[in-house]
Amino acid sequence: MKTSFDYIVIGSGTGGAAVARRLHDAGAEVAVIEAGKSTFGVPEIEDPSQWFGLQTGAWDWGHHYTTTDRILGRDIPIPRGKGLGGSSATNAMMWYRGVPEDYARWDAVAPGWSWEDCLPAYKACETWEYGETALRGGSGPLEITRPDPHHPLTQSMLKGGAAMGLPVVDDPNGPEPFGVGLANFNIDRQGRRNTSANAYLEPIIASDRLNIFTKTLALSLIFQGDKATGVRVSGPDGELDLTAHSGVVLAAGALETPRLLMLSGIGAEAELARLGVPLKVKAEAIGQNFQDHPLLRALNFRATSPLGAMKGNGGGTLTIWKSDEALPQADLLAFPIQGRSAVPALWDHYTLDGDDVFAVGLGVMRSFSKGELRLTSADPTAPLDIQPNLLSDPRDLAALVSGVEFLMDMVASEGFDGYFKDYVAPLREDDIETFVRRSCSTFFHCCGTARMGAADDAPVSPQLGVKGVRGLWVADASVIPEIPACHTHAPVTMIGERAATFILEDA
Ligand SMILES: Cc1cc2nc3c(=O)[nH]c(=O)nc-3n(C[C@H](O)[C@H](O)[C@H](O)COP(=O)(O)OP(=O)(O)OC[C@H]3O[C@@H](n4cnc5c(N)ncnc54)[C@H](O)[C@@H]3O)c2cc1C
């Protein structure tokens, strides 16, 4: 078994698969360390309609958020995919890149991350089913498609949005993203989920310069002086040290990358002292700046007839609009669900039975609440203390209340004529703020725990290098300085693509 490589990439998920492929294609010998199993050919991963069931069990890490009174003391699991492809193998497959305003905020703290800077890498990620345009890629690894528009719920969402005065948009990743339109998905033309591992790693799986270690947990980084030279791992044959001549790329995701940094001595001084880990680089921001979009799961309504079998990922459209017309960009996003959908507290409170219930998920995407991630011990498998502080910023709560009211009006509009029968959760007479607190969950978009930035207090440089050491980069959702008003799979794929460019420029 080989134990020495040019680069070691920790994590085969969204960011890791992209960076590993691009480093490989530049001629490097790459090792990919993945804690989970292979996902290739696994039916429940390939079938988009089964995504929801992947959030618990063997394909997930089993993390939970620490609760607060703001969400009525409820438990919120925070799923993270475990297996080749990481969270891209278990996610809901929506592909939405956000708008230039999102990246202007990144560029303001990390120069070089404007929309114009990121667009070429975005185009390199994808093969858009309608071919290359000024904004879309035509020959990248990930196949991006639109869903079958004929589902009656899809049609009602399009007509309902229009009835509420929203523009019907051709493509949310096109020039006019705000309004209602068919979503984009990383689902291939045969209707199978296209994970980052399928897209980026499978085509080079036979290469002798790609070495994938599955069921192998990275425990800590190895340094010689200030240079990262390897990784200590625990695999099927026990513990082992792997060597990287050119460097190590952390792509373990926004929860595990800060853990690995801290376990390797890179973190806040007091935190490392508490954990008993010797300090290597003082980086107070590791684990801070935690962000996620609050998602209400979900508003439920009764349809006039049974819904039938779920198609695709069970969604179909994106509705993107402003909670307040004075805002500079849209802050709310809703999507339909071809069936009922509820957190346990809604099941306890409402009657959700019947095969005629459909749901609409609502997220505040331009969200402001921030939290932190802390280690409970230096054991690499110990539970994490993850406090997202959901709804701590009053703007997030106000936007969600406004969004619920909009959606309740929308289903009652003429756009839903013949489809909407009645309210299920919430009911018309309910207090909406209580409904928001009761149904608030995660949009699964955690990020920001090793943020990039030019300022000294940002632990990662705008070129994605960990400050204070050499030969160590981060290529995952951890580096996001401010959560974009979109889903995070597309942005992290783009980050993985750009990470390889920065690393190769540094070689
Ligand atoms: C249920 C769910 C639904 C979602 N839906 C959507 C959606 O529809 N659209 C969207 O855009 N985004 C969605 N997301 C979010 C999106 O998938 C993530 O933001 C993105 O995949 C994060 O990429 P990443 O590279 O940071 O981490 P990941 O893709 O999670 O990759 C991290 C990888 O590192 C591995 N790893 C971690 N620690 C170690 C270790 N110590 N040793 C070895 N390996 C390790 C993990 O097993 C994993 O494979 C969803 C996420 C989930 C979980």
The ligand as an ORCA input file, in Angstrom:
! r2SCAN-3c Opt
* xyz 0 1
  C     -29.383     16.442      3.897
  C     -28.708     17.562      3.148
  C     -29.418     18.254      2.163
  C     -28.803     19.304      1.473
  N     -29.419     19.835      0.388
  C     -28.733     20.685     -0.408
  C     -29.251     21.085     -1.662
  O     -30.311     20.635     -2.108
  N     -28.537     21.971     -2.409
  C     -27.345     22.470     -1.963
  O     -26.750     23.300     -2.663
  N     -26.823     22.093     -0.789
  C     -27.456     21.179     -0.025
  N     -26.889     20.727      1.115
  C     -25.604     21.315      1.537
  C     -24.425     20.856      0.697
  O     -24.550     19.498      0.357
  C     -23.150     21.110      1.501
  O     -23.031     22.493      1.788
  C     -21.888     20.685      0.770
  O     -21.991     19.378      0.268
  C     -20.706     20.812      1.727
  O     -19.534     20.408      1.074
  P     -18.206     20.193      1.901
  O     -17.159     19.804      0.916
  O     -17.968     21.371      2.757
  O     -18.513     18.985      2.902
  P     -19.008     17.519      2.593
  O     -19.568     17.374      1.235
  O     -19.875     17.137      3.737
  O     -17.675     16.660      2.601
  C     -16.911     16.384      3.740
  C     -16.354     14.974      3.583
  O     -15.314     14.784      4.513
  C     -15.475     13.520      5.130
  N     -14.815     13.627      6.428
  C     -15.151     14.457      7.440
  N     -14.279     14.328      8.457
  C     -13.373     13.405      8.064
  C     -12.233     12.851      8.688
  N     -11.811     13.240      9.903
  N     -11.524     11.913      8.018
  C     -11.917     11.528      6.769
  N     -13.006     12.019      6.135
  C     -13.713     12.959      6.779
  C     -16.972     13.326      5.164
  O     -17.331     11.982      5.360
  C     -17.379     13.893      3.841
  O     -17.299     12.935      2.824
  C     -27.468     19.684      1.815
  C     -26.764     18.995      2.805
  C     -27.361     17.925      3.457
  C     -26.564     17.152      4.488
*
